[in-house]
Amino acid sequence: MKINGITDVFFDLDHTLWDFDKNSALTFDKIFKTHAVDVDLNAFLKIYQVLNLKYWKLYRDEKITKDALRFNRLNDAFVAINFDVSESLINKLSDDYIVYLTSFNHLFNYTLDVLDYLKPKYNLYIISNGFEDIQNKKLTNSNIIKYFKTITNADMVGIKKPNPEIFNHALKSANTTFRKSIMIGDSYEADILGALNVGMNAIFFDNNTVTLKENVKCISSLLQLKAYL
């Protein structure tokens, strides 16, 4: 079951190592209390999490701007739960969300165990579609930046996963080849298909165990990486 010939392991960050949904929920709880937004947090999050993924896909596909992503995911969530919020407050909440998001830094279970296990055996890297300043804060504040030799993100390259150019940029920065590399991430389209399309091996981290993708290595816990690497 071990994958032979791998020397370089590339990770996505959000929803793969850094527990985005948990940290995001804590951030919303904080900013809603700060601005006296008396909304049912669980009802809001149930809608927001779906909308956030929708708008990130649009952003990834170059169909909306960063500002549109940040505003619309909030606005649409409030509209969906019939909660009236002014445009100015949405903009303030959007700004504060970015400010406070990296003050919460919960990682997925076994993240540190797996990174400690992999670090002596492989070169480790990050490839992320997230915003450069935010992703660097997440890595630093959660104390995992020390594990990674390079960090490649969409802001830096100007191109987002699954575009082959961001993977090729990351491989070049790591001074390695696709044959020696593997990508681990939670987005089937961005991480897995993106990596496979440039010849890299890939492992799909499906934390929700929703579906198994044919002919793709799939894990539901980071600890299962030890079976492959």
The 8 nearest C-alpha neighbors of each residue, nearest first, counted from 0:
[[1, 227, 2, 226, 228, 3, 225, 216],
 [2, 0, 227, 228, 226, 3, 225, 224],
 [3, 1, 227, 228, 0, 4, 5, 226],
 [2, 4, 5, 1, 228, 227, 179, 6],
 [3, 5, 179, 6, 2, 178, 180, 7],
 [4, 6, 179, 180, 3, 7, 2, 181],
 [7, 5, 121, 179, 180, 122, 4, 8],
 [6, 8, 180, 122, 121, 5, 123, 179],
 [9, 7, 123, 181, 180, 122, 182, 124],
 [8, 10, 124, 182, 125, 123, 181, 183],
 [11, 9, 125, 183, 182, 184, 126, 124],
 [10, 12, 184, 126, 127, 125, 15, 183],
 [11, 13, 16, 15, 17, 127, 10, 14],
 [14, 12, 17, 15, 19, 16, 11, 18],
 [13, 15, 18, 19, 17, 16, 185, 12],
 [16, 14, 13, 12, 184, 185, 17, 11],
 [17, 15, 12, 107, 106, 110, 14, 13],
 [16, 18, 106, 13, 12, 19, 14, 15],
 [19, 17, 106, 14, 107, 105, 21, 20],
 [18, 20, 22, 14, 13, 21, 17, 23],
 [21, 19, 23, 22, 18, 24, 14, 48],
 [22, 20, 24, 23, 19, 18, 25, 105],
 [23, 21, 25, 19, 103, 24, 20, 18],
 [22, 24, 26, 20, 21, 25, 19, 27],
 [25, 23, 27, 21, 26, 22, 20, 28],
 [26, 24, 28, 22, 23, 27, 29, 21],
 [27, 25, 23, 29, 24, 28, 100, 99],
 [28, 26, 24, 30, 29, 25, 31, 23],
 [27, 29, 25, 26, 31, 30, 24, 32],
 [30, 28, 26, 27, 32, 31, 33, 25],
 [29, 31, 33, 27, 32, 28, 34, 26],
 [32, 30, 36, 34, 28, 33, 29, 35],
 [31, 33, 35, 30, 29, 34, 28, 36],
 [34, 32, 30, 31, 35, 29, 36, 28],
 [33, 35, 31, 32, 36, 30, 92, 88],
 [36, 34, 32, 33, 31, 37, 30, 38],
 [37, 35, 31, 34, 38, 32, 33, 30],
 [38, 36, 35, 39, 31, 32, 40, 34],
 [37, 39, 36, 40, 43, 82, 31, 42],
 [38, 40, 42, 41, 43, 37, 44, 80],
 [41, 39, 43, 42, 38, 44, 28, 27],
 [40, 42, 44, 43, 39, 45, 24, 38],
 [43, 41, 45, 39, 40, 44, 46, 80],
 [42, 44, 40, 41, 46, 45, 47, 39],
 [45, 43, 47, 41, 46, 42, 48, 40],
 [44, 46, 42, 43, 47, 48, 41, 49],
 [47, 45, 44, 43, 49, 48, 76, 50],
 [46, 48, 44, 50, 76, 49, 45, 51],
 [47, 49, 51, 50, 46, 44, 45, 52],
 [48, 50, 52, 47, 51, 46, 53, 45],
 [51, 49, 53, 47, 52, 48, 72, 54],
 [50, 52, 48, 54, 53, 49, 72, 47],
 [51, 53, 55, 49, 50, 54, 56, 48],
 [54, 52, 50, 56, 51, 55, 49, 57],
 [55, 53, 57, 51, 56, 52, 68, 58],
 [54, 56, 58, 52, 57, 53, 59, 51],
 [57, 55, 59, 54, 53, 58, 60, 52],
 [58, 56, 54, 60, 62, 55, 59, 63],
 [57, 59, 55, 63, 61, 60, 56, 62],
 [58, 60, 56, 61, 57, 159, 55, 160],
 [59, 61, 57, 58, 62, 56, 159, 63],
 [62, 60, 58, 59, 63, 57, 64, 56],
 [63, 61, 57, 60, 58, 64, 59, 56],
 [64, 62, 58, 61, 57, 67, 68, 65],
 [65, 63, 67, 66, 68, 58, 62, 61],
 [64, 66, 68, 67, 69, 63, 58, 70],
 [67, 65, 69, 64, 68, 70, 63, 71],
 [68, 66, 64, 70, 65, 69, 71, 63],
 [69, 67, 65, 66, 71, 70, 54, 72],
 [68, 70, 66, 67, 71, 72, 93, 65],
 [71, 69, 67, 73, 68, 72, 74, 66],
 [70, 72, 74, 73, 68, 67, 75, 69],
 [71, 73, 75, 51, 50, 74, 70, 69],
 [74, 72, 76, 71, 75, 70, 77, 89],
 [73, 75, 71, 77, 76, 72, 70, 78],
 [76, 74, 78, 77, 72, 73, 71, 79],
 [75, 77, 79, 73, 47, 78, 74, 46],
 [76, 78, 82, 74, 80, 79, 75, 81],
 [77, 79, 81, 75, 76, 80, 82, 74],
 [78, 80, 76, 77, 81, 75, 46, 82],
 [79, 81, 77, 78, 82, 76, 43, 42],
 [82, 80, 78, 79, 77, 83, 76, 84],
 [81, 83, 77, 80, 78, 84, 38, 79],
 [82, 84, 81, 85, 77, 78, 80, 74],
 [85, 83, 82, 88, 86, 89, 77, 74],
 [84, 86, 88, 87, 89, 83, 90, 74],
 [85, 87, 89, 88, 90, 84, 74, 91],
 [86, 88, 90, 85, 89, 91, 84, 92],
 [89, 87, 91, 85, 90, 86, 92, 84],
 [88, 90, 92, 86, 91, 87, 93, 85],
 [89, 91, 93, 87, 88, 92, 94, 86],
 [92, 90, 88, 94, 93, 89, 95, 87],
 [93, 91, 89, 95, 94, 90, 96, 88],
 [92, 94, 90, 96, 91, 95, 89, 69],
 [95, 93, 91, 96, 92, 97, 90, 98],
 [96, 94, 98, 92, 97, 93, 99, 91],
 [95, 97, 93, 99, 94, 98, 100, 92],
 [96, 98, 95, 100, 94, 99, 93, 101],
 [99, 97, 95, 96, 100, 94, 101, 102],
 [98, 100, 102, 96, 101, 97, 95, 26],
 [101, 99, 97, 102, 26, 96, 98, 103],
 [100, 102, 103, 137, 99, 136, 104, 140],
 [103, 101, 99, 100, 104, 140, 98, 26],
 [104, 102, 101, 22, 100, 105, 25, 26],
 [105, 103, 141, 22, 101, 106, 102, 140],
 [104, 106, 18, 103, 22, 17, 107, 21],
 [107, 105, 17, 18, 16, 104, 110, 108],
 [106, 108, 18, 16, 110, 17, 109, 105],
 [107, 109, 110, 106, 221, 220, 111, 222],
 [108, 110, 112, 111, 113, 222, 221, 107],
 [111, 109, 113, 112, 108, 107, 16, 114],
 [110, 112, 114, 113, 109, 115, 143, 108],
 [113, 111, 109, 115, 110, 114, 116, 222],
 [112, 114, 116, 110, 115, 111, 109, 117],
 [113, 115, 111, 117, 116, 112, 118, 110],
 [116, 114, 112, 113, 118, 117, 111, 119],
 [117, 115, 113, 114, 118, 112, 119, 120],
 [116, 118, 114, 120, 115, 119, 121, 113],
 [117, 119, 115, 120, 121, 114, 116, 122],
 [120, 118, 117, 121, 116, 115, 122, 114],
 [121, 119, 117, 118, 122, 116, 6, 228],
 [122, 120, 6, 7, 118, 117, 119, 123],
 [121, 123, 7, 8, 6, 118, 124, 148],
 [122, 124, 147, 8, 9, 7, 148, 121],
 [125, 123, 9, 147, 149, 148, 150, 10],
 [124, 126, 150, 10, 9, 11, 151, 127],
 [127, 125, 151, 11, 152, 10, 150, 9],
 [128, 126, 152, 129, 11, 12, 125, 151],
 [127, 129, 153, 152, 159, 160, 130, 126],
 [130, 128, 127, 134, 131, 152, 153, 133],
 [129, 131, 133, 132, 154, 134, 128, 153],
 [130, 132, 134, 133, 154, 135, 152, 129],
 [133, 131, 135, 134, 130, 136, 129, 137],
 [134, 132, 136, 135, 130, 131, 137, 101],
 [133, 135, 137, 131, 136, 132, 130, 129],
 [134, 136, 138, 132, 137, 133, 139, 131],
 [137, 135, 139, 133, 134, 138, 140, 101],
 [138, 136, 134, 140, 135, 101, 139, 141],
 [137, 139, 144, 135, 143, 136, 141, 140],
 [138, 140, 136, 142, 144, 137, 141, 135],
 [139, 141, 142, 137, 136, 138, 104, 101],
 [140, 142, 104, 138, 139, 143, 137, 105],
 [143, 141, 139, 140, 144, 138, 145, 137],
 [144, 142, 145, 138, 141, 146, 139, 147],
 [143, 145, 138, 139, 146, 147, 142, 141],
 [146, 144, 143, 147, 142, 148, 139, 138],
 [145, 147, 144, 143, 123, 118, 148, 114],
 [148, 146, 124, 123, 149, 145, 144, 125],
 [147, 149, 124, 123, 146, 122, 150, 173],
 [150, 148, 124, 147, 151, 125, 173, 172],
 [149, 151, 125, 124, 126, 152, 147, 148],
 [152, 150, 126, 169, 125, 127, 149, 155],
 [153, 151, 127, 128, 155, 154, 126, 131],
 [152, 154, 128, 159, 158, 156, 157, 155],
 [155, 153, 157, 152, 156, 131, 130, 158],
 [154, 156, 153, 152, 157, 151, 131, 158],
 [157, 155, 153, 158, 154, 165, 152, 168],
 [156, 158, 154, 153, 155, 159, 165, 152],
 [159, 157, 153, 156, 165, 162, 160, 164],
 [160, 158, 153, 128, 59, 162, 161, 165],
 [161, 159, 162, 189, 193, 165, 128, 190],
 [160, 162, 193, 189, 163, 159, 190, 188],
 [161, 163, 160, 164, 159, 165, 193, 158],
 [164, 162, 166, 165, 161, 167, 197, 193],
 [163, 165, 167, 166, 162, 168, 158, 159],
 [164, 166, 168, 167, 163, 158, 162, 169],
 [167, 165, 169, 163, 168, 164, 170, 194],
 [166, 168, 164, 170, 169, 165, 171, 163],
 [167, 169, 165, 171, 166, 170, 164, 172],
 [170, 168, 166, 172, 167, 171, 151, 173],
 [171, 169, 167, 173, 175, 172, 168, 174],
 [170, 172, 174, 168, 173, 169, 167, 175],
 [173, 171, 169, 174, 170, 168, 149, 175],
 [172, 174, 170, 171, 175, 169, 149, 148],
 [175, 173, 171, 172, 170, 176, 169, 7],
 [174, 176, 173, 170, 171, 179, 177, 7],
 [177, 175, 178, 179, 170, 180, 174, 171],
 [176, 178, 199, 180, 179, 198, 175, 170],
 [177, 179, 176, 180, 199, 198, 5, 200],
 [178, 180, 5, 177, 6, 176, 4, 7],
 [181, 179, 7, 177, 5, 178, 8, 199],
 [180, 182, 200, 8, 201, 199, 9, 7],
 [183, 181, 201, 9, 10, 8, 194, 202],
 [184, 182, 202, 10, 201, 203, 9, 11],
 [185, 183, 11, 190, 204, 203, 15, 186],
 [184, 186, 204, 15, 205, 203, 14, 187],
 [187, 185, 190, 189, 188, 184, 191, 203],
 [186, 188, 191, 190, 189, 192, 185, 203],
 [187, 189, 192, 186, 190, 191, 193, 161],
 [190, 188, 161, 160, 193, 186, 187, 191],
 [191, 189, 193, 186, 184, 187, 188, 194],
 [190, 192, 187, 194, 193, 201, 188, 195],
 [193, 191, 195, 188, 194, 196, 190, 187],
 [192, 194, 161, 190, 189, 196, 191, 195],
 [195, 193, 199, 191, 196, 192, 197, 190],
 [194, 196, 198, 192, 199, 197, 193, 200],
 [195, 197, 193, 194, 198, 192, 163, 199],
 [198, 196, 195, 194, 199, 163, 193, 177],
 [199, 197, 195, 196, 177, 194, 200, 178],
 [200, 198, 177, 194, 195, 181, 197, 180],
 [199, 201, 181, 195, 182, 180, 198, 194],
 [202, 200, 182, 181, 191, 183, 199, 194],
 [201, 203, 183, 216, 217, 182, 204, 215],
 [202, 204, 217, 184, 185, 205, 183, 216],
 [205, 203, 185, 218, 184, 219, 206, 217],
 [206, 204, 219, 208, 207, 185, 203, 218],
 [205, 207, 219, 208, 204, 220, 218, 185],
 [206, 208, 209, 205, 219, 210, 204, 220],
 [209, 207, 205, 206, 210, 219, 211, 218],
 [208, 210, 207, 205, 211, 206, 219, 212],
 [211, 209, 208, 212, 205, 207, 217, 213],
 [210, 212, 213, 217, 209, 208, 215, 205],
 [211, 213, 215, 210, 214, 217, 216, 203],
 [212, 214, 215, 211, 216, 217, 210, 203],
 [213, 215, 212, 216, 211, 217, 202, 201],
 [216, 214, 213, 212, 217, 202, 203, 201],
 [215, 217, 202, 203, 214, 201, 218, 212],
 [216, 218, 203, 202, 204, 215, 205, 211],
 [217, 219, 204, 220, 205, 223, 203, 221],
 [218, 220, 206, 205, 204, 208, 221, 217],
 [221, 219, 222, 218, 223, 206, 204, 108],
 [220, 222, 223, 224, 109, 110, 113, 219],
 [221, 223, 220, 224, 109, 225, 113, 112],
 [222, 224, 225, 221, 226, 220, 218, 219],
 [223, 225, 226, 227, 222, 221, 228, 218],
 [226, 224, 228, 223, 227, 222, 113, 116],
 [227, 225, 224, 223, 228, 1, 0, 222],
 [226, 228, 1, 224, 225, 2, 0, 223],
 [227, 225, 1, 226, 224, 2, 117, 5]]
